[in-house]
């Protein structure tokens, strides 16, 4: 849940802090940069954790964190949705997260699952969307059509 810094790092614009050693994270950060344009700074926790005494290095390794200029801090699924809030296309997700407890709960469980299985899900991501996050290929549609078509044949 959102919390506020007692002391520490106050960026000039929202700053999403992520794991720079994670291929899955890097893929989706590239995608989010396209969606949010210049409204958010994206920084790896490895390059900044020592400047932020309020959040441990271990906590940064477990989840993304979004820090707002006023000191508000979001982590995990909430940070993801708050980041997408700055895009024109996906900002409704943050409102759903705030308004619907069931959506919030499922999102946090899903985030934890993804966080714990990032290497495998990075492979799945590349299979479903291609290797270039700047130009997603929707291969999952082809796989779905093949499955549906084969179901009707057999």
N, C-alpha and C positions, 0 to 999 in steps of 0.2 A: 504494500500500500504506500501511497504517497507519504513522504515525510519531509521535514525541513532541516537543512543544515543548521547546526549550532555555530559552527565556524568552518572555515575552509574555502573551497573553490567556488567562485561565483563567475560563471562565464558570461560573456557579453551577449551571446545568443544561446539557445538550447544546445546542449552538447551530449551526444550519445557515446557512451564509453563501452567498448566491445573487446572481445578476445582476438587480438591480432594474429594468433597462431592457429586459429580455427578456420579451415577452408569453407565450411558451411556458413559461418558468420561473415566471412569476407564476401562470398557470393551474394548474400542477401543485403549486405551493407552497400555494395555497388548498386544493387537494384533500388534500395531506399534512397540513395543519393539522387538518383534520377527522379524519383517520385517527389522528394521534398525540396529539390533544387538547392538553393543556397540558404534555406531557412535554418538549417541545423549543421553544427560542426560534428564530425565523426572522428573520434580519437580512440586509439587502442589503449586498453588499460595498462599494458606493459610500459607505455610511454608516459603515463600520468598518475598512476596509483599512489606514488610517493608524495604527490602534491596534495592529495585529498585524505586528510587524517580521519575523516568521518566514516570512510568505507574501507574495509580491510581488503588486502590483495586477494584473499580467498573468496570473499564475496564477489569481487569483480570477475574472478574466474568462473563463478557459477552462473552468473546472469548479467545481461546487459543492464546498464544504468543510464537513465536520462536525467541530466541536471539542468534545471531551468535557471535563467538569470536571477530570479528572486530567491534561489536557494532550494526550491522544491526538488525532491529527488524521487524518481520512479524506478522500479526495477522489474525484471522479468516480463511477463505478458503485459503488464500495465505500461512499462516503458516502451514496448513494441507498439502498442496501440497509441500511446501518447506521441510517439515519433510519427506514426502514420497520420495523426491528427493534423500535422503540418503539411500534408499532401492534400490536394483538392479532391482526389478520387476516393480515398479510403478513410477520411476523417470521421465518418459515422461509426466506425468500429470502437473508437474511444468512448463515444456516447453510450454505445451498447454495453461496453465494459463497466461503465459507471452506473448504469441504470438497472441492468439485469444480473442479479446474483448468480443465476445458473450459468449465464454466459461467462461471467467472471471466473467461476469455479472451474468450468470446463477449460477455459483459456489457461488458467494457472496449471492445471494438471497436464494439459497439452504442452505448455512451455517447459515444464519440468521433464517430460518425456523427451522432447526435442533436445533439451540441454544435456541430458544423460546419454543420448545416442547420436551426437553430432557427426561423427565420422561415417556411420552407416547412412544417415539421412542426407549427408552431402553426396554420397554416391547415388542415392535415390533421386535427389534433386537434379543432378546432371542427366540422369536417365529420362526424367519427366520433362525437364525444361531446357536441356542442352547445356553446353559448357560456358556460354557467354551470357552473364546476367544482364548485360546491356541490351541484348537481343534475345529475349526468351523465345524458345521454340516450344510449342505446346504439343510435344510428343505424347503426352498423357491422353490426348484426344484420340490419337491413332490407336494406342493400346486399348482404350475403352471401346472403340469401334471394332477392333479385332475380337475382343472378348464377347461383345454383344453379337457380332456376326457369327462367331463360332458357336455360341450358345443356340442360336436359331438353326444352325446346320445339324447339330448333334442332339 
